[in-house]
Amino acid sequence: MSYEDCKLHDTVINALVREQESAIVVFDPSQPNAPIVALNDSFCKMVKSPHANLAGTTFAELLCELPQWAKSRSAQQNFANFCSTCSKREVSSAGETFLMQSFPHRDGSLFMGQLSLGFCVVQDSRFVVGSLIKAGDVMTRLSSAQLTQLADQALDILHRARARGIHAAQQRSVTTGEGNLDMCGSKTDGVQQKGSAFFGSRLPDCAVLLHGGRTAMRREPDEVANGCLVFGSQPLQQTVQGLSFAVQVDGVSSRFKSLPSIGVTRREPTSNMLFPRVAKCLAESILIGGTGEASVRDQNTNFKIGFRAPPPSEVMTWSSQLPEDLKINEGDILECIYTWEGRIQLFLNSTMLLDFDVERPLDRHALYYPVVDVSGAASMLSFLPAFDSPTVGNLSTCIPDDWELEDSDEDDVARQMSCESLLSNFSDHSWSSNISCSLPTSDQSAEAGDFGSAQANSSPTQAMLNGLKPQGVLAKAAPIAGLAGILVLNAASRWHHSFGHIVDEL
């Protein structure tokens, strides 16, 4: 580490623990056992131990004077896993985690404390920032409301600490041109602005983002089955088929077998949003996957689930039998499609697994964000880049507004989609020149009638990923017709009829 890097490192650490009203400690995850590298006076007062006795110690050494019954095995495991995860160079952000653990005073007395951990990376230096809040004596049993209050308090402390560290780094590096820094301290990556990344400013406790936010990973995937509900950073674009996005399986759990749940939500992700305990309780969401089910929650708040299943008035569900031998593997591609008619569909490697009519047609005026629950058998999922599919905006000059096809003459619509105009608009595509020199035969005309059914169980995204190209003159004409307004024709069940007019003109 250069002299300038050392100075920046010290500047950030000093800023992280500058606040004296709260007990703050900083661990270095890049070193073995993640020792303490900074702490403030409030932390020393809470554990009643001088600074010199605490600096350089590890989390396990902080607890060494505790009787064995007072040591939380799950807290130690969670701490070790969190620090190990944050030490990886590909990690760009991680959800805060909370440990309930007894701590010793120097005089031998004990108290129950909540140690909250947050990830901070500034200019390639990685830190785990901790906030210790006294929760009572060792026999204290806190209610869920009290735990929520403590978590909110800790999140506020951690956010302020990280903001100070990042601000200090920016002040020192203002002339170096190192790039912008987000609230987690990592350099801003363009993928979030392009919509091919997950939202990283607020994450649940088991969620970790890698590779600039392109990949979401669940911590401790063989110990916990969920806790990694993540949103897309940008709303989905409305296309001819409705809304769709795909993820690739990059990690699997050896313990859990259910599918991850993926879908859409009208809830915009924010830095202070709350997450439900169960994915299907997410506000304004439509999800599919799990053990073969779809769920819908229309309300604009999360449902607080208890020991009983939520009533249909709060969360509606549909279920279907999945193949008994179904298993997902690394490299598999899952695609979710939400159609204009209100169907939610799940594809695995281009094969349709689930298809439900959730009776909620897509609202063309609303924004829908992709949402992914990295749960069950999937421990790591990566956003696949969006393809340049024709959007509703691209079709606005070719189709009647507000779906007024019933008031339009079919012949007029078909004539607008003439062969000459289509070829002149899309002559840069390789298949356009092939259409003009191929006349449809009677067999090919019959092929047009079967086009919809042949595509019913295939995934458009998977077909493009595999480099598949449509065969036959009508398959070549289909993308052109789609660009010219098949969205409306298909929705009104007039695809075959109007397509015949196009073939006649060809």
Secondary structure as GFF3:
##gff-version 3
##sequence-region A 1 506
A	DSSP	alpha_helix	3	16	.	.	.	ID=ss1
A	DSSP	beta_strand	23	27	.	.	.	ID=ss2
A	DSSP	beta_strand	36	39	.	.	.	ID=ss3
A	DSSP	alpha_helix	41	47	.	.	.	ID=ss4
A	DSSP	alpha_helix	51	54	.	.	.	ID=ss5
A	DSSP	alpha_helix	59	62	.	.	.	ID=ss6
A	DSSP	three_ten_helix	68	70	.	.	.	ID=ss7
A	DSSP	alpha_helix	73	86	.	.	.	ID=ss8
A	DSSP	beta_strand	91	94	.	.	.	ID=ss9
A	DSSP	beta_strand	97	104	.	.	.	ID=ss10
A	DSSP	beta_strand	110	122	.	.	.	ID=ss11
A	DSSP	beta_strand	125	136	.	.	.	ID=ss12
A	DSSP	alpha_helix	144	172	.	.	.	ID=ss13
A	DSSP	alpha_helix	190	194	.	.	.	ID=ss14
A	DSSP	beta_strand	207	210	.	.	.	ID=ss15
A	DSSP	three_ten_helix	211	213	.	.	.	ID=ss16
A	DSSP	beta_strand	215	218	.	.	.	ID=ss17
A	DSSP	beta_strand	229	231	.	.	.	ID=ss18
A	DSSP	beta_strand	242	252	.	.	.	ID=ss19
A	DSSP	beta_strand	261	265	.	.	.	ID=ss20
A	DSSP	three_ten_helix	279	281	.	.	.	ID=ss21
A	DSSP	beta_strand	285	289	.	.	.	ID=ss22
A	DSSP	beta_strand	293	297	.	.	.	ID=ss23
A	DSSP	beta_strand	316	319	.	.	.	ID=ss24
A	DSSP	beta_strand	333	339	.	.	.	ID=ss25
A	DSSP	beta_strand	343	348	.	.	.	ID=ss26
A	DSSP	beta_strand	351	357	.	.	.	ID=ss27
A	DSSP	beta_strand	369	373	.	.	.	ID=ss28
A	DSSP	beta_strand	378	383	.	.	.	ID=ss29
A	DSSP	alpha_helix	392	395	.	.	.	ID=ss30
A	DSSP	three_ten_helix	401	403	.	.	.	ID=ss31
A	DSSP	three_ten_helix	405	407	.	.	.	ID=ss32
A	DSSP	alpha_helix	410	416	.	.	.	ID=ss33
A	DSSP	alpha_helix	419	425	.	.	.	ID=ss34
A	DSSP	alpha_helix	432	436	.	.	.	ID=ss35
A	DSSP	alpha_helix	442	449	.	.	.	ID=ss36
A	DSSP	alpha_helix	451	455	.	.	.	ID=ss37
A	DSSP	alpha_helix	460	465	.	.	.	ID=ss38
A	DSSP	alpha_helix	473	481	.	.	.	ID=ss39
A	DSSP	pi_helix	482	486	.	.	.	ID=ss40
A	DSSP	alpha_helix	487	491	.	.	.	ID=ss41
A	DSSP	alpha_helix	495	505	.	.	.	ID=ss42
###
